[in-house]
Amino acid sequence: MSTFFRHLSEVLYQVLECVGVNPWVVERRRHTFLHREAAQEVDVYQQRQDATAFHFGSQSEGTTTPGLQSDTDLLFTANNVNIMSSLADWQQGRMNLLMVRYEDTPPQHYLLQLFKNFVPLPATATDIDDLPDFVTDPHGRVFYSNLAVVKSYAELFGETHVRHGPSNSPNEDFDLVSAFHCKTLPPEIMSWFTKMEHGYWPPVETLQAARMCPSFLVPVGYHGSRNQDIEWRITPNLIERILMFSLSMVPLKCLVVLKMLKKEEFVKHIHCANCKFNTFHCKTALFFKLHRTQPRV
């Protein structure tokens, strides 16, 4: 039986090589999308927008094949908004939003409380009379609603508007996410780094590079939460990119196979935490396995 599975693994490895999961194609995909990021930066600058663009997802990682029909993921960060982890981060003359949590706020989610732009004090209801994108809680605190992003893209794309989680897109082939840049890594991310220091993967050099990457807040709340419309989820896309770029071809091929299985009918109906089984779950399983598996010498 072990001989059969070894032969099956070798054949599958070669098939994946032929359909584009090989070093040359993976490198070309990554090179192409990094250049597209640079071109997008020029376009944003010419339009006089204070934003930064990133390409994430399967296309930019090289973990796809033509048959998977992966969409293109583009994340924009608004640099004119100052996200604060504490009052020490407040800046005069800018929109200042403080990351806060209620006692029952779900993990990896935050609320963004508005502060005045001329003095480091919380904004009040009178400060948002002409700002429909903000809401007030029973304690008088003012929060930025994630629905403001949905509304703006719905108006922009009209009838073709498609929403999937934090993504708002003109069609099913393109995922566009607006996000805010976090100056400091949230406790959840720092805790993850501490856990990853004690395992077989990733290597120390990769962890050190990942620590230098910022995380983002994307406009989507936890499904079923009472504050779903004002919650923002932490996403470490740049950290994930460094981890993916550090992988050898074997785990990359494993991830592609998982994505292929994910599209099969018997998997499509699997639900986890009120959402369908998706690529995020595949990556999480792969990272967990690599972290706990001792590499062969």
C-alpha positions in Angstrom: 0.0 0.0 0.0 2.8 2.4 0.8 4.4 1.7 -2.6 1.0 2.6 -4.2 0.7 5.9 -2.4 4.3 6.8 -3.1 3.8 6.1 -6.9 0.5 8.1 -6.8 2.3 11.0 -5.1 5.1 11.0 -7.7 2.5 11.0 -10.6 0.5 13.8 -9.0 3.7 15.8 -8.5 4.5 15.6 -12.3 0.9 16.3 -13.3 1.0 19.5 -11.2 4.3 20.4 -12.9 2.6 20.2 -16.3 -0.5 22.4 -15.3 1.6 25.3 -14.1 2.6 24.5 -10.5 6.3 24.5 -11.2 9.2 26.8 -10.1 9.2 28.8 -13.4 5.5 29.5 -13.6 5.3 30.3 -9.9 8.1 32.7 -10.1 6.7 34.4 -13.2 3.3 34.8 -11.5 4.9 36.4 -8.4 7.1 38.7 -10.5 4.1 39.8 -12.7 1.9 40.7 -9.8 4.6 42.5 -7.9 5.2 44.6 -11.0 1.4 45.2 -11.2 1.6 46.5 -7.7 4.2 49.0 -8.7 2.2 50.1 -11.8 -0.9 50.5 -9.6 1.2 52.8 -7.3 1.9 55.0 -10.3 -1.8 55.1 -11.2 -2.8 56.0 -7.7 -0.2 58.7 -7.6 -1.4 60.2 -10.9 -5.0 60.3 -9.6 -3.7 62.2 -6.5 -5.0 59.5 -4.1 -3.3 58.9 -0.8 -3.5 55.1 -0.9 -1.3 52.0 -1.4 -2.2 49.0 -3.5 -1.4 45.4 -2.9 -2.0 42.2 -4.9 -2.7 39.2 -2.7 -4.3 35.7 -3.2 -3.6 32.7 -5.4 -2.7 34.6 -8.6 0.1 36.6 -6.9 1.3 33.6 -4.9 1.5 31.2 -7.8 -0.8 28.7 -6.1 -3.3 28.3 -8.9 -3.8 26.6 -12.3 -6.0 27.7 -15.3 -8.5 25.1 -14.3 -9.0 26.6 -10.8 -10.1 29.9 -12.4 -8.9 31.9 -9.4 -10.0 35.5 -9.2 -7.6 38.5 -8.8 -7.3 40.1 -5.3 -6.5 43.8 -4.9 -6.3 45.5 -1.5 -6.2 49.3 -1.1 -5.1 51.0 2.1 -6.2 54.5 2.8 -3.2 56.4 4.1 -5.0 59.6 5.0 -6.6 57.8 8.0 -4.6 57.4 11.2 -5.4 54.1 13.0 -4.5 54.3 16.7 -3.7 51.4 19.0 -3.4 54.0 21.9 -3.8 57.7 22.4 -0.1 58.1 21.9 -0.7 57.5 18.2 -3.0 60.5 17.8 -2.1 63.0 15.1 -3.4 66.6 14.7 -5.3 67.4 11.5 -6.0 63.8 10.5 -9.0 61.5 10.9 -8.0 59.5 14.0 -9.7 56.2 14.7 -8.9 54.2 17.9 -9.0 50.4 17.9 -11.3 49.4 20.7 -13.2 46.3 21.8 -16.3 45.5 23.8 -16.2 42.6 26.3 -18.1 40.4 23.8 -16.3 41.6 20.6 -15.3 38.4 18.7 -11.6 37.5 18.3 -9.6 39.3 15.6 -12.2 42.1 15.4 -12.1 45.7 16.5 -14.4 48.8 16.5 -12.9 52.0 15.3 -13.8 54.9 17.6 -13.6 58.4 16.1 -11.4 61.1 17.8 -11.4 64.8 17.2 -8.7 66.0 14.7 -7.7 69.1 16.7 -7.5 67.7 20.2 -7.0 64.1 21.4 -10.5 63.7 22.8 -13.3 61.3 21.7 -15.7 62.6 19.1 -19.3 63.1 20.2 -22.7 62.9 18.5 -22.6 66.6 17.7 -19.3 66.1 15.8 -21.0 63.8 13.2 -24.2 65.6 12.4 -23.2 65.7 8.7 -21.3 62.4 8.7 -23.7 59.5 7.9 -20.9 56.9 7.9 -20.6 57.1 11.7 -22.9 55.7 14.4 -23.1 56.3 18.1 -23.4 53.6 20.8 -25.4 53.9 24.0 -22.4 55.4 25.8 -22.1 58.2 23.3 -19.0 56.9 21.6 -18.8 57.4 17.9 -17.7 54.5 15.6 -17.0 54.2 11.9 -19.4 51.8 10.2 -18.0 49.2 7.8 -21.2 49.6 5.8 -19.9 53.0 4.6 -17.4 51.1 2.4 -20.2 48.8 1.1 -22.4 51.7 0.3 -19.7 53.6 -1.6 -18.8 50.6 -3.8 -22.5 49.8 -4.4 -23.0 53.3 -5.7 -19.8 53.0 -7.8 -20.5 49.6 -9.4 -24.3 49.8 -9.5 -26.2 46.6 -10.5 -22.9 44.7 -11.1 -21.8 45.1 -7.5 -20.7 41.9 -5.8 -19.9 41.5 -2.1 -18.0 38.6 -0.6 -16.9 39.2 3.0 -14.7 42.4 3.0 -14.6 42.4 -0.8 -16.6 44.7 -2.9 -16.2 44.1 -6.6 -17.6 44.9 -10.1 -17.8 41.2 -11.0 -17.1 37.6 -9.7 -13.6 37.6 -11.3 -12.2 40.4 -9.2 -11.9 41.0 -5.4 -11.4 44.6 -4.3 -10.9 45.3 -0.6 -10.5 48.6 1.1 -8.5 48.5 4.3 -6.8 50.6 6.9 -3.1 50.1 7.8 -2.3 49.3 11.5 0.8 51.1 12.8 1.6 48.4 15.4 0.9 44.7 15.3 -2.3 43.8 17.4 -2.0 41.4 20.3 -3.5 38.6 18.3 -0.7 38.8 15.7 2.0 39.1 18.4 0.6 36.0 20.2 0.9 34.1 16.9 4.5 35.1 16.5 5.2 33.8 20.0 3.6 30.4 19.2 5.4 30.1 15.9 8.8 30.5 17.6 8.5 27.0 19.0 8.2 24.6 16.1 9.8 23.3 12.9 8.5 26.0 10.6 8.8 28.8 9.6 12.5 29.4 9.9 13.9 32.2 12.1 14.8 34.4 9.1 11.2 34.2 7.7 9.7 35.1 11.1 12.0 38.1 11.5 11.0 39.4 8.0 7.3 38.8 8.8 7.6 40.8 12.1 8.4 43.9 9.9 5.1 43.7 8.0 2.0 45.6 9.0 -1.4 44.2 9.4 -4.7 45.6 8.0 -8.2 46.2 9.2 -10.9 45.2 6.6 -14.6 46.2 6.6 -16.4 43.0 7.7 -17.9 42.1 11.1 -18.3 38.7 12.7 -21.3 36.8 11.4 -24.1 37.0 13.9 -22.4 39.6 16.2 -24.7 42.3 17.6 -22.1 44.9 16.4 -21.5 43.3 13.1 -22.0 46.5 11.1 -19.3 48.4 13.1 -16.7 45.7 13.5 -13.5 45.5 11.4 -11.4 42.3 11.1 -7.6 42.1 11.4 -5.9 40.5 8.4 -2.2 39.9 8.1 -1.9 39.6 4.3 1.7 40.8 4.0 2.8 38.4 6.7 0.9 35.6 4.9 2.6 36.6 1.7 6.1 36.2 3.2 5.1 32.8 4.6 3.8 31.6 1.2 6.9 33.0 -0.7 9.1 31.0 1.7 7.6 27.6 0.9 9.2 25.0 -1.3 7.3 23.4 -4.2 6.1 20.4 -2.2 3.9 22.3 0.2 2.8 24.7 -2.6 1.6 21.7 -4.6 -0.2 20.3 -1.5 -2.1 23.6 -1.2 -3.1 23.5 -4.9 -4.4 20.0 -4.4 -6.4 21.1 -1.4 -7.9 23.9 -3.5 -8.8 21.4 -6.2 -10.5 19.2 -3.6 -12.3 22.2 -2.2 -14.1 22.7 -5.6 -15.5 19.1 -5.5 -19.2 18.7 -4.8 -18.7 16.6 -1.7 -16.6 19.4 -0.1 -18.7 22.4 -1.3 -21.4 21.7 1.3 -19.0 21.7 4.3 -19.6 24.7 6.6 -17.4 26.0 9.4 -18.2 28.9 11.7 -21.1 30.0 9.6 -19.0 30.1 6.4 -18.2 27.7 3.6 -14.9 25.8 3.6 -12.5 28.1 1.8 -8.8 28.7 0.9 -8.2 30.3 4.3 -8.9 27.0 5.9 -6.6 25.2 3.5 -3.7 27.5 4.3 -4.3 27.3 8.0 -4.2 23.5 7.9 -1.0 23.6 5.8 0.7 26.1 8.1 -0.3 24.1 11.1 1.1 20.9 9.6 4.4 22.4 8.6 4.8 24.0 12.0 4.5 20.6 13.7 6.2 18.3 11.3 9.9 17.7 11.6 11.6 18.0 8.1 13.6 15.1 6.8 17.3 15.5 6.9 
